Every structure is written in C-alpha cells, then in structure tokens.
Amino acid sequence: STSSNPLFEETPPTITPLSPLANALLIPVESDIVFRVTDNLTGVATSSVVVTINGELAMLDGIGQSPTFSAYTITATTNGYVVSINPYAYSLPANSYVTIDVQVLDAVDNTATLSYAFQTASENVHNISKTPNWKYTFLIPAISEATNSDILELETNTFNENSEIVLTKSLTIRGA
C-alpha cells in the first residue's frame, strides 16, 4: 500500500496559529508571532519556512530576516516544530489588521500555505531611547525590555493601566 510508504505521501503539513490566534482582536503591538507546523508521516523541513508579516519578508528558508525579524526560535515538537518570531524592535503596527502568510514543505516537498490575520491594539508606551522607537501596548512589557537610562513615554490620552510596578533599573517614565 502506498499510504504507509512516505515516498508516496501526498498530504501537506499542517500549519496552526498559536499566538495570536486567527481573527484575534486587541493584540499588543509587541506580541510574538507563534505557529506550529506538523506532518505525521515524513516530517517537516525547517529550512523551507517562509513567512511574511503584512507583506514584509520575516523568515526565508527558516532564517529570520535581519534586522527587522532577526529574533526568532524554531523548537522541535512531536512530528514538527513551533516557530516564534519576535518583532519587538520592529513592533507591529498599532490599531491595524496584521496579515501573516506562512509556507512550508514536508520532507517530500508537499507544500502547505496558510494566511491569517488579527487586529492589534493601540500603542500607549514608546521607548524613545531606541532607534526606531520601540512601541508597546502596556507599560509592564515596555519596562521589562528597557535598559538602564531609557526613556519611556506614555500617551496620556489613552494610558489606563492599573498595576503595581517595582523598578529594578533606572528609567525615566513620562507623559507625552
């Protein structure tokens, strides 16, 4: 039977968005893009991954594209892997629909493609010490990513986050 012989496999891999999910709303602009790729028979070629984010090439041949999308991980899982692209320095566009396009091949060149979208929230915090400015939806991740002496600027008309913050670094936080 050809169904048990991987050389005759014709089923493409499966691509599953993990975070953000397809059609999700109010996603923080500093969110990682995470998806899982699986293939139960021949396995998936990690070197075949191609990802675009809003039409911009984010990953080619399994390698994040510098400098915008150079922070990424590919983690092996059962029958595949999880890809995480970290666009912190780039930051996703605020209050916008973001389209993710993924293409992968399995070990016998069956192609899988997936296009999905989600909507980001408004950005409320800017690290103006970074070039270009790093943008965040919430203060806590902005503080976490900041280095000593950075300046975080809050959009005073939209900022409304109740939390206790303990700083372990020297930062300036000010209203815009």
Phi, psi and chi 1 to 4 in degrees:
 res  aa     phi    psi   chi1   chi2   chi3   chi4
   1 SER       -  138.6  157.4      -      -      -
   2 THR   -76.0  -18.5   59.5      -      -      -
   3 SER   -68.5  -23.3   63.7      -      -      -
   4 SER   -96.5   -4.7   61.7      -      -      -
   5 ASN   -98.6  114.3 -175.7  -20.4      -      -
   6 PRO   -61.8  -21.3    8.9  -13.9      -      -
   7 LEU   -67.9  -21.1  -63.4  176.8      -      -
   8 PHE  -105.6   12.2  -63.5  104.6      -      -
   9 GLU   -66.6  136.0 -176.4 -152.5   -1.1      -
  10 GLU  -124.1    5.5  -64.9  179.6   -4.5      -
  11 THR   -89.6  123.2  -55.9      -      -      -
  12 PRO   -72.8  164.4   24.5  -30.3      -      -
  13 PRO   -62.2  167.4  -17.4   28.2      -      -
  14 THR  -109.5  132.6  -59.0      -      -      -
  15 ILE  -112.5  125.7  -54.8  166.2      -      -
  16 THR  -126.8  117.1  -53.0      -      -      -
  17 PRO   -64.6  133.8  -13.1   23.8      -      -
  18 LEU  -107.6  -39.3  -61.1  177.9      -      -
  19 SER  -164.1  128.0  176.7      -      -      -
  20 PRO   -65.3  156.9  -13.4   23.5      -      -
  21 LEU   -75.4  157.6  -64.5  174.7      -      -
  22 ALA   -58.5  137.3      -      -      -      -
  23 ASN    69.0   12.2  -57.5  -45.9      -      -
  24 ALA   -67.7  153.3      -      -      -      -
  25 LEU  -119.5  156.5  -59.1  174.2      -      -
  26 LEU    56.3   43.5  -59.7  174.3      -      -
  27 ILE   -80.7  130.7  -59.6  -57.1      -      -
  28 PRO   -57.0  141.3  -25.9   35.6      -      -
  29 VAL   -65.1  -19.0  -64.5      -      -      -
  30 GLU   -94.7   12.8   65.9  -85.4    8.2      -
  31 SER   -69.8  144.6  -64.3      -      -      -
  32 ASP   -74.8  152.6  -71.1   -4.2      -      -
  33 ILE  -100.6  118.5  -51.7  -61.0      -      -
  34 VAL  -129.7  130.5 -176.3      -      -      -
  35 PHE  -144.9  159.3   57.7   90.0      -      -
  36 ARG  -113.1  141.4  178.2  179.8   24.5 -114.8
  37 VAL  -122.6  128.6  178.6      -      -      -
  38 THR  -134.1  153.3   54.6      -      -      -
  39 ASP  -150.9  114.7 -172.9  -81.5      -      -
  40 ASN   -76.6  -11.5  -68.8  -28.0      -      -
  41 LEU  -111.8  -63.3 -165.2   52.4      -      -
  42 THR   -98.9  -13.3   60.4      -      -      -
  43 GLY    89.6  169.9      -      -      -      -
  44 VAL  -114.2  138.6 -176.4      -      -      -
  45 ALA   -86.0  106.4      -      -      -      -
  46 THR   -61.8  -27.1   59.6      -      -      -
  47 SER   -73.0   -2.5   62.8      -      -      -
  48 SER   -98.3   -2.1   73.3      -      -      -
  49 VAL   -70.5  127.4  179.3      -      -      -
  50 VAL  -127.2  127.0  177.0      -      -      -
  51 VAL  -132.3  134.2  179.9      -      -      -
  52 THR  -119.6  144.8   61.0      -      -      -
  53 ILE  -121.0  115.1  -61.5  176.0      -      -
  54 ASN    51.6   40.1  -78.5  -15.5      -      -
  55 GLY    82.2   -7.2      -      -      -      -
  56 GLU   -93.7  129.8 -177.0  175.6   -8.3      -
  57 LEU   -62.8  117.7 -171.7   61.3      -      -
  58 ALA  -104.4  -31.1      -      -      -      -
  59 MET  -147.7  133.1 -176.8  171.1  -82.4      -
  60 LEU  -133.2  128.2  178.1   63.6      -      -
  61 ASP    55.3   35.5  -61.1  -29.1      -      -
  62 GLY    77.8   13.1      -      -      -      -
  63 ILE  -123.5  128.5  -60.9  171.6      -      -
  64 GLY   -61.5  141.7      -      -      -      -
  65 GLN   -91.6  120.1  -62.1  -58.1  -70.4      -
  66 SER   -77.2  156.4  -63.2      -      -      -
  67 PRO   -85.9  -12.7   32.4  -33.9      -      -
  68 THR   -60.1  -45.9  -55.5      -      -      -
  69 PHE  -122.4   35.5  -60.7  103.9      -      -
  70 SER   -74.2  -17.5   59.5      -      -      -
  71 ALA   -91.0  111.4      -      -      -      -
  72 TYR  -155.6  161.9   68.8   94.5      -      -
  73 THR  -136.9  149.0   58.8      -      -      -
  74 ILE  -126.9  115.1  -61.5  178.4      -      -
  75 THR  -113.6  125.9  -53.9      -      -      -
  76 ALA   -66.9  138.7      -      -      -      -
  77 THR  -133.6  178.2   62.8      -      -      -
  78 THR   -61.2  123.2  -57.1      -      -      -
  79 ASN    62.8   22.7  -61.8  -36.3      -      -
  80 GLY   169.3 -142.2      -      -      -      -
  81 TYR  -161.2  166.7   50.0   87.7      -      -
  82 VAL  -114.3  129.9  171.3      -      -      -
  83 VAL  -106.8  132.4  175.3      -      -      -
  84 SER  -128.6  122.1  178.9      -      -      -
  85 ILE  -110.7  125.0  -59.0  172.1      -      -
  86 ASN  -105.4  103.2  176.4  -32.8      -      -
  87 PRO   -94.5   29.2   33.6  -34.0      -      -
  88 TYR   -50.6  -51.8  -86.4  133.3      -      -
  89 ALA   -66.2  -28.1      -      -      -      -
  90 TYR   -84.3  -45.9  166.0   65.8      -      -
  91 SER    64.9  132.2 -154.6      -      -      -
  92 LEU   -70.4  154.3  -60.9  171.4      -      -
  93 PRO   -66.2  139.3   21.1  -29.0      -      -
  94 ALA   -76.6  147.7      -      -      -      -
  95 ASN    48.2   47.7 -159.0   25.7      -      -
  96 SER  -140.6  159.9  -60.8      -      -      -
  97 TYR   -82.9  134.6  -77.0   96.1      -      -
  98 VAL  -116.4  127.4  175.1      -      -      -
  99 THR  -107.5  128.4  -58.6      -      -      -
 100 ILE  -110.4  126.1  -50.9  -62.2      -      -
 101 ASP  -118.1  126.8  -66.7  -63.2      -      -
 102 VAL  -124.8  137.5 -179.1      -      -      -
 103 GLN  -134.4  133.5  176.7 -179.5  -52.8      -
 104 VAL  -141.1  161.0  -62.4      -      -      -
 105 LEU  -121.5  148.1  -58.9  172.8      -      -
 106 ASP   -88.8 -176.0   65.9   12.8      -      -
 107 ALA   -67.1  -15.7      -      -      -      -
 108 VAL  -113.6   24.2  -67.5      -      -      -
 109 ASP    68.6   24.1  -68.3  -22.9      -      -
 110 ASN   -74.0  130.4  -67.3  -48.6      -      -
 111 THR   -99.4  136.2  -58.1      -      -      -
 112 ALA  -121.2  139.3      -      -      -      -
 113 THR  -131.8  149.2   59.6      -      -      -
 114 LEU  -146.8  134.3  177.1   68.1      -      -
 115 SER  -122.8  127.6 -177.9      -      -      -
 116 TYR  -145.6  164.6   64.1   99.7      -      -
 117 ALA  -140.0  159.3      -      -      -      -
 118 PHE  -148.3  168.9   54.8   88.0      -      -
 119 GLN  -115.5  133.4 -173.7  174.4   14.2      -
 120 THR   -86.6  161.9   56.4      -      -      -
 121 ALA   -86.8  174.8      -      -      -      -
 122 SER   -72.5  146.8  -65.3      -      -      -
 123 GLU   -87.0  137.3   59.5 -163.2   34.6      -
 124 ASN  -120.9  -14.8  -61.2  -43.0      -      -
 125 VAL  -131.9  134.0 -176.9      -      -      -
 126 HIS  -124.0  131.3  -57.6  -97.5      -      -
 127 ASN   -91.6   96.9 -174.3  -28.9      -      -
 128 ILE   -79.1   -1.6   64.0  173.0      -      -
 129 SER   -82.8  -14.2  -59.6      -      -      -
 130 LYS   -95.9  148.1  -55.6  -63.4 -176.9 -168.4
 131 THR  -121.5  118.1  -56.2      -      -      -
 132 PRO   -70.3  167.6   27.2  -32.2      -      -
 133 ASN   -55.3  132.1  -66.2  -13.1      -      -
 134 TRP   -81.1  138.6  -69.0   11.6      -      -
 135 LYS  -119.7  141.9  -58.9  169.8 -173.7  171.5
 136 TYR  -136.8  153.4  -61.1   88.1      -      -
 137 THR   -84.6  -36.4  -54.6      -      -      -
 138 PHE  -125.2  154.9  -59.5  105.8      -      -
 139 LEU   -69.1  -40.4 -175.2   57.1      -      -
 140 ILE   -58.2  -50.1  -61.5  -59.8      -      -
 141 PRO   -64.6  -32.2   -1.5    1.4      -      -
 142 ALA   -63.3  -42.8      -      -      -      -
 143 ILE   -66.5  -42.8  -69.8  171.2      -      -
 144 SER   -59.4  -39.5  175.4      -      -      -
 145 GLU   -84.3  -15.1  -67.0  -68.2  -42.4      -
 146 ALA   -72.0  154.8      -      -      -      -
 147 THR  -111.7  166.1   55.6      -      -      -
 148 ASN   -51.6  139.4  -79.9  -32.0      -      -
 149 SER    75.6    2.9  -57.2      -      -      -
 150 ASP   -66.4  157.1  -80.3    0.1      -      -
 151 ILE  -115.3  121.4  -61.1  172.1      -      -
 152 LEU  -103.3  130.5  -57.4 -179.2      -      -
 153 GLU  -115.9  129.6 -168.5  166.6   85.0      -
 154 LEU   -99.4  139.1  -48.7  178.3      -      -
 155 GLU   -80.9  105.2  -70.4 -174.8   10.0      -
 156 THR   -65.8  -25.6   55.7      -      -      -
 157 ASN   -76.6  -21.1  -68.1  -21.4      -      -
 158 THR  -117.9   -9.6   59.4      -      -      -
 159 PHE   -80.6  125.1 -167.3   79.5      -      -
 160 ASN  -154.3   80.7 -177.1   13.7      -      -
 161 GLU  -127.3  117.4 -178.2  178.7   -6.4      -
 162 ASN   -96.0  116.7  -63.5  -40.0      -      -
 163 SER  -167.9  161.3   62.1      -      -      -
 164 GLU   -96.1  131.0 -179.6  178.0  -36.8      -
 165 ILE  -120.9  125.0  -59.1  169.3      -      -
 166 VAL  -111.7  115.6  177.5      -      -      -
 167 LEU   -89.6  134.8  -64.2  178.4      -      -
 168 THR  -115.0   15.5   57.8      -      -      -
 169 LYS  -143.6  163.4   49.9 -174.9  109.2  174.3
 170 SER   -91.0  108.5  174.2      -      -      -
 171 LEU  -130.3  159.0  -59.2  174.3      -      -
 172 THR  -109.6  126.4  -59.8      -      -      -
 173 ILE  -120.8  123.6  -57.8  172.8      -      -
 174 ARG  -142.7  159.0   65.3 -177.2 -173.2 -157.6
 175 GLY   -81.5  150.0      -      -      -      -
 176 ALA   -77.2      -      -      -      -      -
